[in-house]
Amino acid sequence: QFLCAQRGARVLLNISAIFGEFRVRTDERSVPAQALDCGQDLDADHCASPRLFKSHESHATIAKGAKYIYVARDPSDAFLSFYKFLPAYMHAPPLSVEAFAEGIFGGLSHSGGIWDHFAGWWPRRKDSNVLWLCYEDVKADPEAAIRSVAALMGVAADDATVAKVAAKTSLKAMSAEGTKYDDHYVFTQLRDRMGFPEDAVHGTTKVQSGQVGGGEGGPPPPGAPA
């Protein structure tokens, strides 16, 4: 089992899935990420092994006994990426970046503050079952990150395999895949619990610009809506 603690982990989830030869349909790519919330039985038979899960949990609360890929990202980039995603995902009315920041830093994030999250995982970075990666390094040298993931998973990664995985997990390739990475399955499963009408549709994506530095292109002007 491999769990990616998310701070820009979508690309690492995809890399790991390809190495694990996950035979999943487009609509099912995000099922492991929210298995419990979506009523999935984690002890049922699975289509591939090892199983792969994505998590936002801190080290203190995450399920133990697995191998872990932790992706850390510049907090300003992570915040702006979250700002572009969450209000649209929740069908929120126009929301200024200041109001969003007040809510997130005021304790609305169920995963806790980013500094506590970093501090919880940092002491574990040299553990044999933990791979700590910085998103900026993954962007700068994806092939090196792919080899590191392969080493953690114990799978072969010759030059041809690394090139294949790199091509399939590039921003261009993942952007072209559309709904595979947009969490529409999770949204559909949880729509009633979140209080949305039956005709509410998912309308955002987790594959964005992938920009490093400058807060995902810089913050909007004060008071600008999402």
C-alpha positions as CSV (number, residue, x, y, z in Angstrom):
1,Q,0.0,0.0,0.0
2,F,1.2,3.5,-0.8
3,L,-0.2,6.7,0.4
4,C,0.5,10.1,-1.0
5,A,0.1,12.9,1.6
6,Q,-1.2,15.7,-0.7
7,R,0.6,19.0,-1.3
8,G,0.5,18.9,-5.1
9,A,0.4,15.1,-5.2
10,R,-1.8,14.5,-8.2
11,V,1.1,13.9,-10.5
12,L,2.8,11.5,-8.0
13,L,-0.4,9.6,-7.6
14,N,-0.5,9.1,-11.4
15,I,3.2,8.0,-11.5
16,S,2.6,5.5,-8.8
17,A,-0.5,4.2,-10.5
18,I,1.3,3.6,-13.7
19,F,4.1,1.7,-12.0
20,G,1.6,-0.4,-10.1
21,E,-0.1,-1.2,-13.4
22,F,-3.5,-0.1,-12.1
23,R,-6.2,-1.3,-14.4
24,V,-8.8,1.3,-13.6
25,R,-11.4,3.0,-15.8
26,T,-11.4,6.8,-16.1
27,D,-14.3,7.2,-13.8
28,E,-12.6,5.1,-11.1
29,R,-9.2,6.8,-10.9
30,S,-10.2,8.9,-7.9
31,V,-12.0,6.1,-6.0
32,P,-9.1,5.1,-3.7
33,A,-8.6,8.7,-2.7
34,Q,-12.0,8.9,-0.9
35,A,-12.8,5.2,-0.4
36,L,-14.3,5.5,3.0
37,D,-16.4,8.6,2.2
38,C,-17.7,6.9,-0.9
39,G,-18.6,3.7,0.8
40,Q,-15.8,1.6,-0.6
41,D,-14.8,-1.6,1.1
42,L,-11.0,-1.4,1.5
43,D,-10.9,-5.1,2.4
44,A,-12.6,-6.2,-0.8
45,D,-10.8,-7.7,-3.7
46,H,-8.9,-5.1,-5.7
47,C,-8.0,-4.9,-9.4
48,A,-4.2,-4.5,-8.7
49,S,-1.5,-4.8,-6.1
50,P,-0.1,-3.0,-4.3
51,R,-3.1,-0.8,-3.5
52,L,-2.7,2.9,-3.9
53,F,-4.4,5.6,-1.8
54,K,-4.2,9.3,-1.7
55,S,-4.5,11.1,1.6
56,H,-4.4,14.6,3.2
57,E,-3.8,13.2,6.7
58,S,-1.0,14.2,9.0
59,H,1.6,11.7,10.1
60,A,-0.1,11.4,13.4
61,T,-3.5,10.5,12.0
62,I,-2.6,8.6,8.8
63,A,-3.1,4.8,8.7
64,K,0.1,3.0,9.6
65,G,1.9,0.1,8.0
66,A,2.3,1.3,4.4
67,K,4.9,3.0,2.3
68,Y,4.4,6.8,1.9
69,I,5.2,9.4,-0.7
70,Y,4.9,12.9,0.8
71,V,4.8,15.8,-1.5
72,A,5.7,19.2,-0.1
73,R,5.0,22.4,-2.0
74,D,5.7,26.1,-1.6
75,P,2.9,27.3,0.7
76,S,2.0,30.3,-1.4
77,D,1.6,28.1,-4.5
78,A,-0.3,25.5,-2.6
79,F,-2.7,28.1,-1.2
80,L,-3.4,29.7,-4.5
81,S,-4.0,26.3,-6.1
82,F,-6.4,25.4,-3.3
83,Y,-8.1,28.8,-3.8
84,K,-8.7,28.1,-7.5
85,F,-10.0,24.6,-6.8
86,L,-12.1,24.5,-3.6
87,P,-14.7,27.4,-4.1
88,A,-15.5,26.1,-7.6
89,Y,-15.7,22.5,-6.3
90,M,-18.1,23.6,-3.5
91,H,-20.2,25.8,-5.9
92,A,-19.4,28.7,-3.6
93,P,-20.5,32.2,-4.6
94,P,-17.8,34.7,-5.7
95,L,-15.2,34.7,-2.9
96,S,-12.3,37.0,-2.4
97,V,-8.9,35.6,-1.7
98,E,-8.9,37.4,1.6
99,A,-12.1,35.7,2.7
100,F,-10.8,32.4,1.6
101,A,-7.6,32.9,3.5
102,E,-9.5,33.9,6.6
103,G,-11.5,30.7,6.5
104,I,-8.6,28.4,5.7
105,F,-6.2,29.9,8.3
106,G,-9.1,30.2,10.7
107,G,-9.3,26.4,11.1
108,L,-11.7,25.2,8.3
109,S,-9.1,22.9,6.8
110,H,-9.7,19.4,8.2
111,S,-6.1,18.6,7.5
112,G,-4.8,21.3,9.8
113,G,-2.2,24.0,9.1
114,I,0.5,23.5,6.5
115,W,3.3,24.1,8.9
116,D,2.0,21.5,11.4
117,H,1.6,19.1,8.4
118,F,5.2,19.7,7.3
119,A,6.5,19.4,10.9
120,G,4.7,16.1,11.4
121,W,6.1,14.4,8.3
122,W,9.6,16.0,8.3
123,P,11.1,13.8,11.0
124,R,10.0,10.7,9.0
125,R,11.7,11.8,5.8
126,K,14.6,9.4,6.2
127,D,12.5,6.4,7.2
128,S,12.9,3.5,4.8
129,N,9.1,3.5,4.0
130,V,8.9,7.2,3.4
131,L,9.8,9.2,0.2
132,W,9.7,13.0,0.8
133,L,9.6,15.0,-2.4
134,C,9.3,18.7,-3.1
135,Y,6.9,19.5,-5.9
136,E,9.4,22.0,-7.2
137,D,12.0,19.3,-7.6
138,V,9.5,17.0,-9.3
139,K,8.8,19.8,-11.8
140,A,12.5,20.5,-12.4
141,D,13.6,16.9,-12.8
142,P,10.6,14.6,-13.3
143,E,12.7,11.7,-14.4
144,A,14.6,11.7,-11.0
145,A,11.3,11.8,-9.1
146,I,10.0,8.9,-11.2
147,R,13.1,6.8,-10.4
148,S,12.7,7.6,-6.7
149,V,9.1,6.4,-6.8
150,A,10.1,3.2,-8.6
151,A,12.8,2.6,-6.0
152,L,10.3,3.0,-3.1
153,M,7.8,0.6,-4.8
154,G,10.5,-1.9,-5.6
155,V,9.9,-1.9,-9.4
156,A,12.3,-1.8,-12.3
157,A,12.7,1.6,-14.0
158,D,15.0,1.5,-17.1
159,D,15.4,4.5,-19.3
160,A,12.6,3.5,-21.6
161,T,10.2,3.0,-18.7
162,V,11.1,6.3,-17.1
163,A,10.5,8.1,-20.4
164,K,7.1,6.4,-20.9
165,V,6.0,7.4,-17.4
166,A,7.3,10.9,-17.8
167,A,5.3,11.3,-21.0
168,K,2.1,10.1,-19.4
169,T,2.5,12.3,-16.4
170,S,3.4,15.6,-18.0
171,L,1.2,18.6,-17.5
172,K,0.2,18.5,-21.1
173,A,-0.7,14.8,-21.0
174,M,-2.7,15.1,-17.8
175,S,-4.5,18.2,-18.9
176,A,-5.6,16.4,-22.1
177,E,-7.1,13.6,-20.0
178,G,-9.8,15.9,-18.7
179,T,-12.1,14.2,-16.3
180,K,-9.7,11.5,-15.2
181,Y,-8.3,13.8,-12.6
182,D,-11.2,16.1,-11.7
183,D,-12.7,14.1,-8.8
184,H,-16.1,14.1,-10.4
185,Y,-16.7,10.5,-9.1
186,V,-16.2,11.7,-5.5
187,F,-18.4,14.7,-6.1
188,T,-21.2,12.5,-7.5
189,Q,-21.0,10.1,-4.6
190,L,-21.0,12.8,-1.9
191,R,-23.4,15.3,-3.6
192,D,-26.3,14.5,-1.3
193,R,-24.2,14.6,1.8
194,M,-22.8,18.0,0.8
195,G,-26.3,19.4,0.4
196,F,-26.3,19.8,-3.4
197,P,-29.3,19.2,-5.6
198,E,-29.3,16.1,-7.9
199,D,-28.6,18.1,-11.0
200,A,-25.5,19.8,-9.5
201,V,-22.4,18.9,-11.6
202,H,-18.7,18.9,-10.9
203,G,-17.0,21.8,-12.7
204,T,-13.4,22.1,-11.8
205,T,-10.1,20.3,-12.1
206,K,-7.0,19.5,-10.0
207,V,-4.7,19.7,-13.0
208,Q,-4.0,23.4,-13.2
209,S,-0.9,25.4,-14.4
210,G,1.6,23.4,-12.3
211,Q,3.5,26.7,-12.0
212,V,6.4,26.9,-9.5
213,G,6.9,30.1,-7.6
214,G,4.9,33.3,-7.6
215,G,1.8,31.8,-5.9
216,E,0.5,30.0,-9.0
217,G,0.9,33.1,-11.1
218,G,0.5,35.5,-8.2
219,P,-2.5,36.3,-6.0
220,P,-5.5,38.1,-7.4
221,P,-6.0,41.8,-6.7
222,P,-7.4,42.5,-3.2
223,G,-11.1,41.7,-3.1
224,A,-11.1,39.8,-6.4
225,P,-13.4,36.8,-6.6
226,A,-12.3,33.2,-7.2
